[in-house]
Amino acid sequence: MNTRSIDDVIFTPQQIEDIYHISKNNLAQLRYSGKGPVYLKPTPRTILYRKSDVDTWLASSARQTAEQTSTSST
């Protein structure tokens, strides 16, 4: 019996681009800056993402108003 959930699905950067519309180049920049979703690197040239990690990262960026993204002090 397979007990894997949909959140255990593994995506390549190309699949992330196709599904979430976040370009591979943008993902690479986010990885470099440490601001993107958690990723797996099983080999030196292979990058993979868990669906649950991408969804968590996206949820953490949710905003209701422009004020929440502002860093100005008043």
C-alpha positions in Angstrom: 0.0 0.0 0.0 1.4 3.4 -1.0 1.1 5.9 1.9 2.6 8.9 0.1 0.5 12.0 0.2 0.2 14.7 -2.5 2.4 17.0 -0.4 5.2 14.5 -0.8 5.3 15.1 -4.6 8.7 16.2 -5.9 9.0 18.8 -8.6 11.8 20.0 -10.8 12.4 23.7 -11.4 10.7 23.3 -14.8 7.6 21.8 -13.2 7.5 24.6 -10.7 7.6 27.1 -13.5 4.8 25.3 -15.4 2.6 24.9 -12.3 3.2 28.0 -10.2 4.4 30.3 -13.0 7.7 31.2 -11.2 10.5 31.2 -13.7 13.5 28.8 -13.4 15.7 31.9 -13.4 13.8 33.5 -10.6 14.0 30.3 -8.6 17.7 30.2 -9.1 18.0 33.8 -7.8 15.8 33.0 -4.8 18.0 29.9 -4.0 21.2 32.0 -4.3 19.8 34.7 -2.0 18.3 32.2 0.5 14.8 33.6 0.0 13.1 30.9 -1.9 11.4 27.6 -0.9 13.4 24.9 0.7 15.0 22.7 -2.0 16.7 19.3 -2.3 20.0 18.9 -4.0 20.6 15.1 -4.4 23.5 15.6 -6.9 25.6 18.7 -7.7 23.5 19.5 -10.8 20.0 18.4 -9.6 17.6 20.7 -7.8 14.2 19.4 -6.6 11.4 20.9 -4.6 8.8 19.2 -2.4 5.2 20.4 -3.1 4.7 21.0 0.7 7.8 23.2 0.9 6.7 25.3 -2.1 3.2 25.7 -0.7 4.6 26.7 2.7 6.9 29.3 1.1 4.0 30.7 -0.9 1.7 30.9 2.1 4.4 32.8 4.1 4.5 35.5 1.4 0.7 36.2 1.6 -0.2 39.8 2.2 -3.6 41.5 2.7 -2.5 45.2 2.2 0.4 47.1 0.8 1.2 48.3 4.3 2.3 44.8 5.3 5.1 45.0 2.8 6.2 48.5 3.7 9.3 48.9 5.9 9.0 52.6 6.4 8.9 54.0 10.0 6.4 56.7 10.8 
